[in-house]
Amino acid sequence: MPTIRKYQEKDREDVRYVLVQTGSPKAREKDGPARAMQQATYCDYYLDYEPHNCFVIANDEDRAVGFILCTEDYRVYIKRFMRDYAPRTKGMPLPLRVECIGAARMPRLFVKKYPAHLHIDILQDYQRMGLGHKLMDALIAHLREKGVPGLMLGVGAGNVKGRNFYHKYGYKKLLRIPSSVVMGIEL
């Protein structure tokens, strides 16, 4: 039975694999710009700077098959992201570059009430087993212990399954922009 545990450095490549497998089909192209954009935007910062705020679903072989990655302070995240990760987008096609930097900057309006933000992905074979809720429970308990007042995320506007999951968990819609919905939960 899969278990939830804190991220360990040995999980890095598994987490990056899960991200690519659950992302856009273009991201699955080895060495493609979409893959680099997804890894820079939705994964690498968290593993490099805040691994202590990350949890994984470990299968029976202790391989990460899902994750929840989090920054507890968006203001620190955006400074580091723009300094260290946005430059990686140079040379990418403009739509990917805009998506990468836009995704990193999206929740700025709500940072005081919801300073933490997250990214979560689970391989298809491990979905619909209650593991997403368990990941969320682990992260929220961790953030509450640290005194973080709120948590936010962006979800694709067309991702009805994802939006329903967050809504059932207690997240509220904060803002809708054409491609995304920003949601938050007070801790």
ROLUMSE-19174 format. One record per residue (C-alpha): residue number from 1; chain; x, y, z. Coordinates in steps of 0.001 Angstrom, whole numbers, padded with zeros to 6 digits. Layout:
<nodes>
{drenro NUM vexpa A px X py Y pz Z}
...
</nodes>
This chain:
<nodes>
{drenro 1 vexpa A px 000000 py 000000 pz 000000}
{drenro 2 vexpa A px 001402 py 003441 pz -000899}
{drenro 3 vexpa A px 002441 py 005674 pz 001990}
{drenro 4 vexpa A px 002905 py 009412 pz 002455}
{drenro 5 vexpa A px 006308 py 010569 pz 003651}
{drenro 6 vexpa A px 008581 py 013585 pz 003567}
{drenro 7 vexpa A px 010501 py 014163 pz 000341}
{drenro 8 vexpa A px 014070 py 012820 pz 000307}
{drenro 9 vexpa A px 016832 py 013750 pz -002152}
{drenro 10 vexpa A px 016656 py 010236 pz -003608}
{drenro 11 vexpa A px 013116 py 011105 pz -004828}
{drenro 12 vexpa A px 014233 py 013944 pz -007109}
{drenro 13 vexpa A px 014216 py 012105 pz -010437}
{drenro 14 vexpa A px 010991 py 010268 pz -009563}
{drenro 15 vexpa A px 009286 py 013586 pz -008759}
{drenro 16 vexpa A px 010508 py 015101 pz -012026}
{drenro 17 vexpa A px 009251 py 011987 pz -013872}
{drenro 18 vexpa A px 005798 py 012224 pz -012256}
{drenro 19 vexpa A px 005627 py 015899 pz -013204}
{drenro 20 vexpa A px 006380 py 015159 pz -016853}
{drenro 21 vexpa A px 004017 py 012183 pz -017034}
{drenro 22 vexpa A px 001120 py 014176 pz -015605}
{drenro 23 vexpa A px 001834 py 017301 pz -017652}
{drenro 24 vexpa A px 001189 py 018173 pz -021243}
{drenro 25 vexpa A px 002064 py 015657 pz -023988}
{drenro 26 vexpa A px 004704 py 018089 pz -025289}
{drenro 27 vexpa A px 006438 py 017930 pz -021893}
{drenro 28 vexpa A px 007063 py 014220 pz -022448}
{drenro 29 vexpa A px 009397 py 014977 pz -025357}
{drenro 30 vexpa A px 012882 py 014272 pz -024091}
{drenro 31 vexpa A px 014988 py 017442 pz -023928}
{drenro 32 vexpa A px 012121 py 019522 pz -025344}
{drenro 33 vexpa A px 011439 py 023119 pz -024270}
{drenro 34 vexpa A px 008039 py 022228 pz -022771}
{drenro 35 vexpa A px 009715 py 019677 pz -020497}
{drenro 36 vexpa A px 012300 py 022210 pz -019330}
{drenro 37 vexpa A px 009565 py 024807 pz -018762}
{drenro 38 vexpa A px 007454 py 022428 pz -016675}
{drenro 39 vexpa A px 010381 py 021283 pz -014570}
{drenro 40 vexpa A px 011610 py 024837 pz -013957}
{drenro 41 vexpa A px 008140 py 026187 pz -013171}
{drenro 42 vexpa A px 006453 py 023410 pz -011244}
{drenro 43 vexpa A px 009224 py 021372 pz -009651}
{drenro 44 vexpa A px 012848 py 022434 pz -009434}
{drenro 45 vexpa A px 012496 py 025489 pz -007196}
{drenro 46 vexpa A px 010707 py 023499 pz -004491}
{drenro 47 vexpa A px 013221 py 020653 pz -004546}
{drenro 48 vexpa A px 016201 py 023006 pz -004586}
{drenro 49 vexpa A px 015101 py 025547 pz -001964}
{drenro 50 vexpa A px 012254 py 024061 pz 000089}
{drenro 51 vexpa A px 012512 py 020273 pz 000150}
{drenro 52 vexpa A px 011460 py 020410 pz 003825}
{drenro 53 vexpa A px 008005 py 021563 pz 002607}
{drenro 54 vexpa A px 007546 py 018658 pz 000192}
{drenro 55 vexpa A px 005896 py 015252 pz 000580}
{drenro 56 vexpa A px 005672 py 012210 pz -001686}
{drenro 57 vexpa A px 003540 py 009144 pz -002154}
{drenro 58 vexpa A px 005934 py 006200 pz -001958}
{drenro 59 vexpa A px 004913 py 002921 pz -003550}
{drenro 60 vexpa A px 005880 py -000547 pz -002269}
{drenro 61 vexpa A px 009360 py -000146 pz -003818}
{drenro 62 vexpa A px 009737 py 003227 pz -002009}
{drenro 63 vexpa A px 009597 py 005102 pz -005334}
{drenro 64 vexpa A px 007788 py 008436 pz -005491}
{drenro 65 vexpa A px 004611 py 008072 pz -007581}
{drenro 66 vexpa A px 003028 py 011349 pz -006519}
{drenro 67 vexpa A px 003985 py 014523 pz -004705}
{drenro 68 vexpa A px 002929 py 017783 pz -003149}
{drenro 69 vexpa A px 005517 py 020560 pz -003316}
{drenro 70 vexpa A px 005147 py 023819 pz -001432}
{drenro 71 vexpa A px 006712 py 027160 pz -000714}
{drenro 72 vexpa A px 005674 py 028660 pz 002594}
{drenro 73 vexpa A px 006390 py 032277 pz 001572}
{drenro 74 vexpa A px 005480 py 033353 pz -001932}
{drenro 75 vexpa A px 007485 py 036587 pz -001656}
{drenro 76 vexpa A px 010719 py 034666 pz -001137}
{drenro 77 vexpa A px 009737 py 032200 pz -003862}
{drenro 78 vexpa A px 009110 py 034849 pz -006535}
{drenro 79 vexpa A px 012447 py 036596 pz -005896}
{drenro 80 vexpa A px 014372 py 033348 pz -006166}
{drenro 81 vexpa A px 012299 py 032088 pz -009077}
{drenro 82 vexpa A px 012834 py 035211 pz -011162}
{drenro 83 vexpa A px 016559 py 035224 pz -010344}
{drenro 84 vexpa A px 017325 py 031518 pz -010772}
{drenro 85 vexpa A px 014621 py 029875 pz -012902}
{drenro 86 vexpa A px 013132 py 032481 pz -015247}
{drenro 87 vexpa A px 016509 py 032858 pz -017036}
{drenro 88 vexpa A px 016249 py 029175 pz -017990}
{drenro 89 vexpa A px 013354 py 030132 pz -020275}
{drenro 90 vexpa A px 015562 py 032179 pz -022588}
{drenro 91 vexpa A px 015541 py 030515 pz -025965}
{drenro 92 vexpa A px 012202 py 028818 pz -025351}
{drenro 93 vexpa A px 009376 py 029604 pz -027739}
{drenro 94 vexpa A px 007575 py 032749 pz -026562}
{drenro 95 vexpa A px 004310 py 030994 pz -025541}
{drenro 96 vexpa A px 006236 py 028654 pz -023228}
{drenro 97 vexpa A px 008271 py 031502 pz -021783}
{drenro 98 vexpa A px 005107 py 033499 pz -021080}
{drenro 99 vexpa A px 003475 py 030446 pz -019470}
{drenro 100 vexpa A px 006495 py 029780 pz -017253}
{drenro 101 vexpa A px 006863 py 033315 pz -015951}
{drenro 102 vexpa A px 003100 py 033867 pz -015809}
{drenro 103 vexpa A px 002555 py 030724 pz -013751}
{drenro 104 vexpa A px 005186 py 031850 pz -011283}
{drenro 105 vexpa A px 003676 py 035325 pz -010900}
{drenro 106 vexpa A px -000037 py 034524 pz -010922}
{drenro 107 vexpa A px -001023 py 034501 pz -007221}
{drenro 108 vexpa A px 000657 py 037761 pz -006188}
{drenro 109 vexpa A px -002677 py 039435 pz -005308}
{drenro 110 vexpa A px -003368 py 037056 pz -002432}
{drenro 111 vexpa A px 000058 py 036596 pz -000891}
{drenro 112 vexpa A px -000685 py 038273 pz 002447}
{drenro 113 vexpa A px -003633 py 036045 pz 003351}
{drenro 114 vexpa A px -002326 py 032957 pz 001523}
{drenro 115 vexpa A px 001492 py 033162 pz 001604}
{drenro 116 vexpa A px 002097 py 029477 pz 000855}
{drenro 117 vexpa A px 001412 py 027882 pz -002504}
{drenro 118 vexpa A px 001640 py 024358 pz -003795}
{drenro 119 vexpa A px 001905 py 022041 pz -006748}
{drenro 120 vexpa A px 000528 py 018485 pz -006605}
{drenro 121 vexpa A px 000663 py 015593 pz -009081}
{drenro 122 vexpa A px -000065 py 011880 pz -008859}
{drenro 123 vexpa A px 000524 py 009213 pz -011494}
{drenro 124 vexpa A px -002719 py 007931 pz -013023}
{drenro 125 vexpa A px -002417 py 004428 pz -011483}
{drenro 126 vexpa A px -002389 py 005958 pz -007980}
{drenro 127 vexpa A px -005275 py 008409 pz -008403}
{drenro 128 vexpa A px -008759 py 007898 pz -006938}
{drenro 129 vexpa A px -007307 py 006135 pz -003869}
{drenro 130 vexpa A px -007550 py 009014 pz -001372}
{drenro 131 vexpa A px -003826 py 009735 pz -001670}
{drenro 132 vexpa A px -004332 py 013330 pz -002825}
{drenro 133 vexpa A px -006254 py 014028 pz 000382}
{drenro 134 vexpa A px -003522 py 012373 pz 002429}
{drenro 135 vexpa A px -000849 py 014489 pz 000724}
{drenro 136 vexpa A px -002907 py 017618 pz 001380}
{drenro 137 vexpa A px -003449 py 016581 pz 005033}
{drenro 138 vexpa A px 000297 py 016090 pz 005540}
{drenro 139 vexpa A px 001176 py 019447 pz 003998}
{drenro 140 vexpa A px -001513 py 021398 pz 005837}
{drenro 141 vexpa A px -000552 py 019888 pz 009212}
{drenro 142 vexpa A px 003080 py 020789 pz 008449}
{drenro 143 vexpa A px 002196 py 024388 pz 007520}
{drenro 144 vexpa A px -000058 py 024839 pz 010548}
{drenro 145 vexpa A px 002827 py 023774 pz 012802}
{drenro 146 vexpa A px 004888 py 026535 pz 011196}
{drenro 147 vexpa A px 002118 py 029109 pz 011727}
{drenro 148 vexpa A px 001458 py 029702 pz 008016}
{drenro 149 vexpa A px -001988 py 031378 pz 007737}
{drenro 150 vexpa A px -003076 py 030287 pz 004268}
{drenro 151 vexpa A px -002307 py 028233 pz 001186}
{drenro 152 vexpa A px -003123 py 028890 pz -002475}
{drenro 153 vexpa A px -002751 py 027282 pz -005854}
{drenro 154 vexpa A px -003576 py 027756 pz -009500}
{drenro 155 vexpa A px -005523 py 025109 pz -011385}
{drenro 156 vexpa A px -006303 py 024999 pz -015088}
{drenro 157 vexpa A px -009707 py 026477 pz -015866}
{drenro 158 vexpa A px -010582 py 023339 pz -017827}
{drenro 159 vexpa A px -009432 py 020969 pz -015088}
{drenro 160 vexpa A px -012872 py 020279 pz -013615}
{drenro 161 vexpa A px -011691 py 017169 pz -011744}
{drenro 162 vexpa A px -008904 py 019161 pz -010075}
{drenro 163 vexpa A px -011123 py 022124 pz -009220}
{drenro 164 vexpa A px -013708 py 019765 pz -007684}
{drenro 165 vexpa A px -011014 py 018063 pz -005596}
{drenro 166 vexpa A px -009835 py 021386 pz -004151}
{drenro 167 vexpa A px -013380 py 022638 pz -003599}
{drenro 168 vexpa A px -014326 py 019461 pz -001686}
{drenro 169 vexpa A px -011189 py 019868 pz 000384}
{drenro 170 vexpa A px -012267 py 023374 pz 001432}
{drenro 171 vexpa A px -010493 py 025678 pz -001020}
{drenro 172 vexpa A px -012371 py 028764 pz -002217}
{drenro 173 vexpa A px -012135 py 030305 pz -005661}
{drenro 174 vexpa A px -010213 py 033576 pz -005349}
{drenro 175 vexpa A px -009861 py 034604 pz -008984}
{drenro 176 vexpa A px -010541 py 033289 pz -012450}
{drenro 177 vexpa A px -008376 py 034335 pz -015361}
{drenro 178 vexpa A px -008853 py 032927 pz -018862}
{drenro 179 vexpa A px -006622 py 029881 pz -018430}
{drenro 180 vexpa A px -006582 py 029336 pz -014647}
{drenro 181 vexpa A px -008497 py 029516 pz -011422}
{drenro 182 vexpa A px -006678 py 030679 pz -008284}
{drenro 183 vexpa A px -007947 py 028943 pz -005142}
{drenro 184 vexpa A px -007052 py 029378 pz -001492}
{drenro 185 vexpa A px -007659 py 027855 pz 001925}
{drenro 186 vexpa A px -007149 py 029469 pz 005306}
{drenro 187 vexpa A px -005167 py 027370 pz 007757}
</nodes>
